[in-house]
């Protein structure tokens, strides 16, 4: 049961970044404009997409989980501070707290690892 729970947790954490990255591809110009308006260079968007799609897939697969988890935790907190800092807007406060909660989940993954059903748990036998 523990291995299944760890897989489901990774799926839940990874899917939000995977889908967010995919949506950024389909709405590339709008996302780039929003980034520019918030003071973040829009030319960084390909790196953001790579981190979200690649990181989301890596977390789901359980590959390099500890390092990817740290990267996504930092990314989530930075994104919260930059894009969701208007606490007078209830939706922005909720989005800020969502990002902080995601960072907490990623910190747990970084500390405890991916679990049994993961690429990280595979052993190469010679």
N, C-alpha and C positions, 0 to 999 in steps of 0.2 A: 504493500500500500504506500510506503514511503517513497519508493521510486516513481510511482504513478503521480503522487502529489507533487513531487519536484518537477516532473515533466510538465504537468498542468500549470504550475506556477511559472515556469519558464515560458510556456506558450502564452499565458496571460500577459506577462511583462513584455515579451518580444513582439507580440502582434501589434501593439499600439504604435511602436516605432516603425515596424515594417509597413503598416498601412499609412502612417503619416508620411513616410518617405515616398510611397507610391502616389499618394495624393498630391504631393509637392511636384512630382514629375508632370502630372496631368494639368496642374495649375501653375506651371513654372513662372510665367510672367507676373502673375498676381502675387505669388509668394516672394519673388525677387523684389517687386515694388514695395511690398509690406516690410521686408527686411530693410531696404533702403530708408523707408520712412521712419523706421525705429532706430536708425543710426548704425545698422549693421550692413556692411558692404554686401550687396546682392551677388557679387561675384563669388562669395563663399557658399552659395546655394548648392553647387555640385558636391562639395565636401559634406554639407549637412545631409543631403540625400544619401550619399555613400555611407555615412555613419548610421543613419536611421535604417536604411534597407539592409545594409551589411550587418550592422550590429543587431538588428532585430532577428535576422536569420541565424546569426551566430548564437544568440541567446536561446532561440527555439531549439537549435540543434545541440546546444550544450558544448560548443567549441570555443576554446579560449575564454571560458565563462568569467573567470576572475578579472582578467584585464579589460574585457569588453564591458563588464558590469561597472567597473570603476569609470570607464570613459562615458558610458551612458548616464551614470549617476551625476557626474560633473556636468555633462551636457544638459540634463534635465534641470539642474539647479540654475545654471547660467541662463538657460532659456526662460525659466520662471522669473528671474530677476530682470531680464531685459524686456520680455514681452508681456508679462502678466503682473506688473507692479502697480497698477491702478486699483488700490484696495477700496476706493469709494464705489467701484463697480463690482457688484457681488459676483458676477460671472468671472471676472478677472481674478478675484480672490480665490474662487473655487479652482480655477485653472492653476493658479500659483500653488495651492495646497496639493493638487493632483500631481504636479511635477515633483514636489517635495516628497510625497508619498512614494512615487515611482523611484526616486533616488534612494529612499529607505529600503525598498525591495531589492534594488540592485546592490546596495551595501550588504544586505544579507546574503545574496548570491556570491558576492566577492569573498565573504568570510567563510561560507559553508560549501561553496562549490556547486557544480551543476547537478550532482546526484547520479544515480545509477544508470538511467536511460539517457546517456549523453555521449557525445564523441569524446569528451574529456575523460570519461571513465574507461574507455577502451584500453586494453593492454596489448602491446605488440609482443608477440611471442616469437623468439628466434629458434 
